Amino acid sequence: MTNINVLIVEDDPMVLEVNKSFLKKINGFNLVGEAQSGEQAYREIKNKTPDLILLDMYLPDISGLELFYKIRQERLPVDIIMITAARDAKTVQELTRLGAFDYLVKPFRLERFQQALEDYARSRKKLTTKTELKQDDIDDYYGMYYESQKELPKGLNEITMKQITDKLKEINGPVTAEQLAQNTGMARVTVRKYLDYLASISEVKIDLKYGTVGRPTKYYSI
């Protein structure tokens, strides 16, 4: 599969350089252009036809939301990941409706940035390497990992489930319930309940590590 061509739209020069440096660390992606305004971004999209745009919300001429509308109205064949400080629920909801693949809130770490791009690469591969898709392929693209499962047990909800699985992917290695609780800001008992459920449906793997005394410690991983 050829590299994915990326356009970064960011008006802050320092943040732009950080995003470019992050992108260089991830295999399979190629920076084809950068823009610091909405109009410049539009020209770059038309001229360089990127596969993916990393789009900031706050631009000096038009908002990232306005540019998003314009791209969708003209049916330009490009995907978008938002990278912005805007975090109000209404904005996030609107961009989700428009089809933003992911939404990164500044400041973020390389691990979260990498997760977003690698998730996008996997999803894109699902759509570009097959002429006909199965339901599982479509569900995977839209991130509906639990739609095919039975309803979640009483006391579990999809939002918390997604937060936990996203953090597991970000950590990308064995972690205890206590460590994951610290990373998510949730109670350890809550995290353990979700992890044990995920293990019961084979969505996470459990490894037992034995110490010198006492019960073994459970380590969970995707």
RAJO-V998955 format. One record per backbone hydrogen bond with DSSP energy under -1.0 kcal/mol. NH is the residue of the N-H (numbers start at 1). CO is the residue of the C=O. If there is no record, write none. Layout:
NH & CO
NH & CO
This chain:
4 & 28
6 & 30
7 & 52
8 & 33
9 & 54
10 & 35
16 & 12
17 & 13
18 & 14
19 & 15
20 & 16
21 & 17
22 & 18
23 & 19
24 & 20
25 & 22
26 & 23
30 & 4
32 & 6
33 & 6
35 & 8
41 & 37
42 & 38
43 & 39
44 & 40
45 & 41
46 & 42
47 & 43
48 & 44
49 & 45
51 & 5
52 & 5
53 & 79
54 & 7
55 & 81
56 & 9
64 & 57
67 & 63
68 & 64
69 & 65
70 & 66
71 & 67
72 & 68
73 & 69
74 & 70
76 & 71
78 & 76
79 & 51
81 & 53
82 & 102
83 & 55
84 & 104
92 & 88
93 & 89
94 & 90
95 & 91
96 & 92
97 & 93
98 & 94
100 & 95
101 & 80
104 & 82
106 & 84
113 & 109
114 & 110
115 & 111
116 & 112
117 & 113
118 & 114
119 & 115
120 & 116
121 & 117
122 & 118
123 & 119
124 & 120
125 & 121
126 & 122
127 & 123
128 & 124
129 & 125
138 & 134
139 & 135
140 & 136
141 & 137
142 & 138
144 & 139
145 & 143
156 & 153
161 & 157
162 & 158
163 & 159
164 & 160
165 & 161
166 & 162
167 & 163
168 & 164
169 & 165
170 & 166
171 & 167
172 & 168
175 & 220
180 & 176
181 & 177
182 & 178
183 & 179
184 & 180
185 & 181
186 & 181
191 & 187
192 & 188
193 & 189
194 & 190
195 & 191
196 & 192
197 & 193
198 & 194
199 & 195
200 & 196
201 & 197
202 & 199
203 & 198
205 & 221
207 & 219
209 & 217
217 & 209
219 & 207
220 & 175
221 & 205
